[in-house]
Amino acid sequence: MTAASALPGAGNTLVVAGRHLTWSELSGGRGETEAGNLADPPPVAAHLVADNCGAVVAVAAHLRGGAETLLATAARVDEAMAAELRRDGFALVRPGGTVPPTVTRPPEPGRLWLLTSGSTGRPKRVAHSLASLTTVTGKQPARRWLCPYSPGAYAWWQVITLSLAHPGQDIVFLEPGDLDDWPDVALAEGVSAVSGTPTFWRQALWRAGPTVAALPLAQLTLGGEPVDQAILDRLGELFPRARISWIYASSEAGATIAVHDGRAGFPVGWLDRDVPGRARLRVADGELLIESPWGASGMTGLIRTGDQVEIVGDRVHIVGRQATDEINVGGSKASAAAVRAVLLDHPDVAWAAVRGRRAPLVGQVVVADVVLRAPVGEAALTRWCAQRLPDYAVPRRVRVLDSIPIKETLKSDV
């Protein structure tokens, strides 16, 4: 294992809980008294951290010794999973102390374990390494990144490995409790690049639009959810000189699609192409399949992502999981993504979620939740949808929420 002091990003600054450290300081043990202390981690360890301080210390410990490491927030690991980890040889490293494994086994040096998001059920473990997580390889302009992701998430590791692999990539870490105030934090710290989900960006624009607009951003990145044209256009208006990218990534397949042209979807020409060092993309029965050079260990060949796509013109649009996107209204299939896109096109709608609700005779009807920028009645929103959608896809109920729901994953919780 290469110590952080030997990596290109060793001198990059990490701003965590108000402390300013570097990877080199952490890897050498200096600075750990400020961010935590993990001088001699177990050879097979599940680090269940409370915050980014504990997380960066765990990363530094992995860099020093190459211990087999799983990193996640303590809230993501329930007692059943904790017991399972111990049976599989992991010591549980928590803020209050270390719990030994119930079974001892040899470590896999350099192995990094991630937990999947659990969006389709119980989170699963997937195996990576620093090499497979380091997907940005080209020379990068200097950036000061805001990292709002939960420690241990795939997107969190993408920011971490960017900073380790490239000089000039500083990180300002954001704790979940500070999410509402992130534009002020970013402004104070001189952040020039921010990565987040579309929900994250919508919430920020809704709560603190003027502060967001004042940020000197040169790079904006979106991912984790389907990325629609409305949010790309809004960010493009605010930051006309910035590079705006959307990324498709998963713990299993890695970061496989990156689009920088300001348009939703990716070009149809990317399907079934074979380019060294890039993922191979295919659509089968409306589902996106990926063969990735950045996939988790054991993920060979085409991976079924479970994400549905629609080809519109020259673009392939990722609309989300079939189970949540397709609403069966009396035998007609309404797309939740299409209804949501229509609602988000309304100038007074800041955020929208669409789902099916059980109903007599037709089985399901379309309903929606919205957060508004300015007052608008349910009847007006219904008329807006009726002018743009077939009758079966028009929401039969539109509920106005007081705020944009957001989970620890930065995705919507509805």
N, C-alpha and C positions, 0 to 999 in steps of 0.2 A: 504494500500500500504506500502511495506517495504522500508524504506529509504536506500539509497545506502550505508550508513555507516554500516548497519547491514548485507550487502550482502557479500558473500565470496570474491568477487573481489574488495572490497572497496578500497584497497590500490594499485590497479594496476595503472600504469602510462599511461596517455594519452598524446601523443605528437601531438598537434594541432596548426598549423601555428607557429611552433617554440616554443610554450609554453608547459611546462611540468606540468600537473595537475593530480589529482587522482579523482576517482569517489566520494570518501568521501568528498574531498574539494568542489567539485561541488554541491553535495547534501546538504552540510551544508551552501552553499552560498559563502564560501571562494573560491576564484579563478574566480568567475563570473565576477568580474571587469576586469579580463584579457580576458576571453573568451566571454563576453557579460553580459547581465543582464536581468533576468526574474524572479523577486522575487515573483510575484503574478499573475500567468497565469490565463486566463479565464477558467471556469470549462469545457467548450467544445471548444477546440482550434485547428485550423489548422495552424501549424507552417510552414510558407513558407520561408525557410532559404536561405541565399546566400552561405553558406559554412559550413564546419564542426564545426567551432566555435559556430555558432548559433544552429547547430544540437545537440551538446553535452549538451549545456545549456538547450535546450528543453527536452532532455532525463532526465537531473537532475531535472527539474521542475516536470516532470511526476512522478519521483521516490519520490519526497517530498510529493506531494499531491494526486497523482493518478488521475489527471484530464484526461478526455477523450481527446485523442490526435491523431491528424493526422500530420505526419511529411513528408515533401517533399521539394525538391528544388523549388524555385519560378519559375524557367523556365518551370517546368512540369505542372504548373497550369495556364491555360489561363483564360481570363476574364469570359468566359461562365462557366467554372468549378468553378471559384471563386464565382460567383453569385449563383451557385447551392449549394455550401458549406454553404454559408450564409443562404440560404433558409432552409437548413437542420439543422440549429442551430449552426454552427461553427463560432466562431470569427476568423478572419484572422489576425494572428500575423506575421507581416513583420518587416524587419530591420528598416523601417521608422515609425513604429507605429502599432496600433491595430485597425482593422475595426470591429465594432460589427456585430453580426448576424442580419438578418432581421426577424428571428423567434427565440424565446427563448424556450428551452425545458430542462428538467432535464438531467443531464449527466449520462453516464454509467461509473461508477468509474472503473479504471483499463483498460479501452478499449483502444487499439492501432489500428489505421487505417493505412493501407498501400495502395498505388496505384499500380496496376498491371503495367507491363512493357509497355502495349499498343501495343505489337507486332502484335496483330490481330485486332487492331482498337483502339478506344478511351480508355484510362486507366480507370479502374474500381476501386472502393473502396472495400477492403476486411478487415474484422474485425479480429483482433488478440488480444493477451494479452502477457505480458512478459513470462508467463508460456508456451503458445503455440509456442512462438518464441525461447524458450530455448531448443534446440533439442540435444545439446551435454551434456550428463549427467555423463559419466564416468570420473574418475580422469584423469587430463591432465598434461603432462610435461610442465614446464615453457617455454613459447614462447613469442617472441616480434613480433607481427603481423603487417604487412603492410595492411592497409585497403584502397584500391583505389576506392571503390564503391561510387556511388552517395548517399548522405544522404537520408535516408528514404526507400531505396530499400530493398527488402527482404534479399539480400546477405549482405548489410550493417548491418541490424539488427542481422544477424547471428554472425557477428564479435562482435557487441556490447554485445549481451547476453552471448557469450562465456566469455568475459572479466568480466561481472557482476557476472557470476555464478561460476567462477573458479579463485583462486589466481594464480598469476604468468603469467597472460595473458595480457600483455601490448599491446597498440595499437599505431601505428604511422599512423596518418591520412594523406591521400594524396588528394590534391585538383585537380580538373580537369585540371587546367592550368599547373600543375607540372607533368602531366602524362609522358611526354617524358623523364623526368629526374629522374623517380622513382628509377632506380637502384643506382644512386648516393646518393639519400636520404636514401635508405634502407641501403647502406653500411655505411654511416655516423652515422646512428642511431642504428647500430647493429641488424638489423632485422633478425630474424631466421625463420620466417614463412610468406608466401605470398599466398593470395588467389586472383584469377583472372580468367577471361575467357580465352579460347584458343587463341582468337584474341589478348588479352592483353599480353599473354606470347609470341606469335609469334612476335608481334611488338617489345617487349623488346629484344628478341634474335636477331632480324634483326637490330635494331638501336644500341644496346649496349651489344652485346654478351659477350665480355670479362669482363665487369663489372658485368653482371648477374652471370657469372661463378665464380666470386670471392666472391659472397655472401655466408655467412656461414649458408645456409638454411638447416634446419632439417625437415621442412614440406612445401610441395607445394600442393596447392589445385586448381582444375580447375572445372568450372561449368558455367552455363548460356547459353551454346551452346553445340551442339553435340561434344563430346570429341573423337578424332580419335587416332589411334595407333601411327601415325607419331609424334605428339607432345608429347605423353607420352614417346616414345622411345628417343626423343631428350632431354627431361628433365632428363630422367633416365641416359643418358650418362653423362650429366653435373653434376648430383647430385646422384651418385650411392648409397650413404649411407642415403639419405633422404627418408622420407615417402612421396609418391606421391599419392594423392587421387583425384578422380573425384566425384562430387556430382550432383545429379539431384534434383532440387528444384524449386518450384514455389510459388508465393504469396498465391495461393488458396490451394495447397496440402501440402505446407511446404517442408522441406528437407526430402526426402523419400528414396533415394538410395545413398549409399556411398560405393565406390569400392576402395580398397587399394592395389590390386595385380599387378598394372602396366599394366593391359590389358584393352583395350577398350571394352565397353559393360559390362553387368552384367551376372552372371551365369543363365542358363536356369532353374536350380533348384530353383531359387528364385520365380519363377512364381507360383501363387496359393498356396503359403505356408502360414500357420497361425502361427505366432510367436508373443507372447505377447510383446507389445511395439514397434513392427516394422510394416511398411506399408505392406499392401497386394497388390501384383502386378498381373495384368492380361493383356493379349493381346486379343483384339477382333477386327476382320477385319483389322488387321495390326496396330491398334491404342493402345497405352499404357493407361490402366485404373489403377487408384490408389485409395485405401482406406487407409487414413492416420491418425495416432494418432496426427499428428502435423498440421492438416489442419486448415484453417480459420473457424471462427464461422459459423455454418450452413452448412458446407461442410461435410455432412455425406454420408456414402455409397461409392460406386465406383464413382470416379470423372473421367470424360472423359478429358484427357489432351490435345487432339488435336495433340499430337506428334506421328509420325509414327515410327514403329520399324521393324527391320529385324532380323530374327533368323538365325545365321550362326554358324553351329557346335554347340558348347556348350554355346554360348553367345547370348545375346539379345542386339542388337545395336539400339540406338536411333538415327534416321537420320534426324529428324526435322519435320516441318509442312508439311502435304501432299500438300497443295497449292503451296508451294515453292520447294518441293523436286521432284515432278513428272513432267516431261517434255514430252509432247505427240508429238512425231516425226512421223508423218504419220501413226498413230495408234500404234506405238511401244512406250513403256513407258521407258524413260531414267531416271535414278535416279541421281539427282544433287549431292547428297551426295557421290554416288559411283564415279562419274566423278571427284569430288573434291578430294576424297581420292587418286585416281590415280595421279592427278597432284601434290598433296603434297608428294607423294612418290618419285617424281623427286628430285635429290639431290640439284638442283639449285633453286627450288621453295620454297620461304619462306611463302607464303600465297596464297590462291586461293579462288575465289567465282565463282559459276556456276549458270546459269539461262537459261531459254528459251527465244528465241526472235522470234517474229512473222515472218513467211516466207510463200511465195506462195506455193501452191501444198501440202506441208507436214504439214502446220499449224504452226509448231515451229521447230527451230533448236537449238542445244546446243551452247552456247557461254560462254566464261570464262574471268575473270580478274585475273591477277597474279601479285605478287611482287616477284622479283628475288633476290637471294643472289649473283649470278654471271650471266653474260650475256649468254643468250641462245635464239635462234631464234624461231619464231612462228612455222616454219616448223618442227623444232626438237621436240617441245612440242606436235605438232599434231601427229607426228610419234610415240612418246612415248605412247600417248593415244591409237592410232590405234592398237598397239601391245597388248593392255591390255583390250580393250573395244569393244563391237559390233559397227559396222559402224555407226548406228543411234545415238550412244551416244558420238561419237568423236566430240569435239568442232570444229565448223566451223569457229570460230574466237576466237583468244586469244589476249586480250589487256593487255599490260604491264603498270602497274601503278607505279608512283614514290614513293608512300608510302602506308602503310597499313591503310585503312580507319577504323576509330573507333569512336563509338558514346559515349555519356555520360554513357550509360549502359555497356560500355566496349566491346560491340558486334560490329561486322562489320556493316557498314552502307550501304552495297550493298548486 
